[in-house]
Amino acid sequence: MDEDEYQPEEEEQSLYCPYCGETVELDIDEGGGTRQSYVEDCPVCCQPWQVDLEQDRDGTWHATLRTSDD
């Protein structure tokens, strides 16, 4: 495989923490399937998010961060 053919298995998206409002980077594990749901702590305020990810047919990822009480 040529170096320019390499496809990373993780993609990154910038989102806003639903608690503190800070911009955060969310790493997407593309090997985890086209629909993913898990809990991750904010790296700024340490509050837990509910992360929901979905990949559309074009390969674009859509992420939603919610508070644990939503």
N, C-alpha and C positions, 0 to 999 in steps of 0.2 A: 504494500500500500504506500503510495506517495504521501509525503507530508501534507500537501494541500488537500488531500482526500480525507484527512482525519475528521471525523465527526465526534465532537465531545458528547459524553453521556449525561452531562449536567448543563442546564441552562439557568440563567439568572434573571430575575425580575426585580424591579424597584417598586415597592409598595409603601403604604403608610400604616404604622402601628395603630390599631383601633383604640388603644389606651392612651399612649403619650403623643401620638401624631407625628413622630419622627419618621423620616424616610429610612426604610430598611431594605436589605437585599435578601431575597428568598432564593435559595438554591433549589432547583427542580431536578429530581432524579428521574430522568427520562426512561430508565429501565424499570420504574415502578408501576408502569401501566398508564393508560390514557385518562384514568380517573383515580385521584388519590385524595385521602382525607386523613389528617393526623394533627397532633398537638405539638406546637413548637413555642419556646419562650422567646420573647422579644430580647434582642441583644442589648437594648438601651435601658428599658425599664423592668425587664425580667418577668413581665406578666405573660400568662399563657394564651396563645392564640389558637383558635380552631382554624386550620388551613384546609381549604378545599381547592383542588386543582382539577382542571379538565382540559384536555387537548382536543381541538377541533379537527376536522378532516384535512385542513390545510397544514396541520402541524403546529399551529399557534396555541400557546398555553394561556389559559385564563385562570387567575388566582383570586381567591377571596379570603381575607383575614377577618375573623369575627372574634368578639370577646367570648369568654367561656360561658357567660350567662345569656347570650343571644339565642 
